[in-house]
């Protein structure tokens, strides 16, 4: 087998792993950690402290994942034989790629906003829900990106075989 096949396989693996770290991390935080910490610790300072520590630790992985996804995504895009135009809606593949890139930029902006926004209670004493809203929004966008990736693979298969 040619070396290019091994390189492409390794880059695809790294890309998928980084996607799992980012979107899987969002999924785990949103679906399990947030509700469990709320039940176990209530809405007091212990929960806020825990969430700040988790966010601080998780942020390092997310920033590495974003940079790695950019690098591996560019490599995978160049190695894909499908003719493509960035930010174009000329065919289903280009349309999905354009939407995916826009969503990834939005996810990156949200991740940066969340990382710089502390968990706290509002002045009324109720929890500030902005961080949770941003996390759920980012999870939703991440799931849409995964759906678009699957769609792009399917479209590419149809474009390659002509069926």
N, C-alpha and C positions, 0 to 999 in steps of 0.2 A: 504494500500500500504506500502511496506517496506521502511524504512528510506533511504536505499541505492538509491532508485529511486528518492527521493527528493534531496538527495545530488548530484547525477549525473545530475539531471535537473538544479540545481543551478550552478554547476561547468560549465555545457555546456552553460548556459546563460551568465555567467561571461566571458567565453572564446569568445563567439560570440560578446559580448559587447566590449571587449578589441580589437578584430579584427576590429570592426566598428570604434573604436577610431583611431586605427593606419592607416588602409587602407582608411577608410572614410575621415580621416583628410588629408591624402595625396591627395585623390581625390578632396576634397574641395579646398585645397591650389592650386593644379595644374590647375583645371578646372575653378575655379571662382576667388579666391583671387588674384592670380598672374596677370591674364589678367585685372581684374577690377582695381587693384592698378596701373598698368602700364598706363591704359587709364586715370584714375583720376589724377594721380600725375606725370605722365611722368617718365623718367628714372633718375630723379635727386635724390638729397640726401633725400628728403622726402620719396620717395618710398623705398629707401634702409633702412632708419630708421624704417619705418613701417614693412618691411619684417624681419628685425632683431628682433624687438619687438615681432612679431607674432611667429617667430622661437623660441625665448627664452621662450615664454609662452607655446608653443606647445610641446617643448622638454620635459618638465616635464611630460606631459601626455604620451608621447611616451615611455619614460624610464619605467614608471609604467606599461604601456601596454606590453612592451617586457618581463618584469619580470613576470607579471601575466600570459601572454600567455605561457611562459615556464612552470610555475607551473601547470596551468590548463591543458596544453597539456600533460604533464607527467601523471597527474591523469587520464585524458581521455584515454590515450594510455594504461595504466595499466588496466583500467576497460573494455576495449574493448575485447570481447571474441575471436576475430579473432587472430589466431596465427600469430606472426609477428617476423621479424628479422630486426633490425636496420641496415642500410647501406647495404641492400641486394636487389638484383633484381630477386629473385626466383619466385615471382608471381606479378600480377598487383598491388595489395595492397602495398606490400613492396617496389616495384619500385616507386610508387607515393609518399609513405611516405619518402623514401630516397631523392627524388628530392625536396620534400616540405621542408625537414629539411635543405638541402643545400641552397635553396633559402631563407629560414628564416635567416640563418647565414649571407648570402650576404646582405639581407635587414638590418640586425642589424648593420653590418659594415658600410653600406652606411648611415644609420641614424646617427651613431656616427660621421662619416666624415662630414656630412652636419652640424651637430650641432656645430662642432668646426671650421667651415669655414665661415668667415664673408661674407655677401653680400657686394660687392664693384664694382667699375668700374676698368677696366683694365688700364694699363698705357697709352693706346691709347685713353682713354676717353670713350670707348664703354663698355657696361655692361659686366661683367664677367659672362659667361653663365654656368659655372661649377655647381653652386648650382642648377640651373634649370635642367640641364642634370641629375644630381644625383637624384633630386626629381622625374622627369619623369621615370627614370630607376627604382626607388624604387616603384613607383605606378604600373608600368608594372609588376614587380616581385610580388607585392601584389595581383594583379588581377590573375596572374598565380597560386599563392598559393590558392586563393579562388576557382579557377577552379579545382585544384588538390583535394581540400577538398571535393568538390561535387562529383568528380570522386571516391574518396575513399569511401564515403558514399554509392554510387551506387554499387561499387565492393563488399563492405562488405555485402550489401543486397543480392547480387547474391551468395556470398560465404556461407552465413548463410542458404539460402533456397535451395542451390544446383541447382538453375535454371540458 
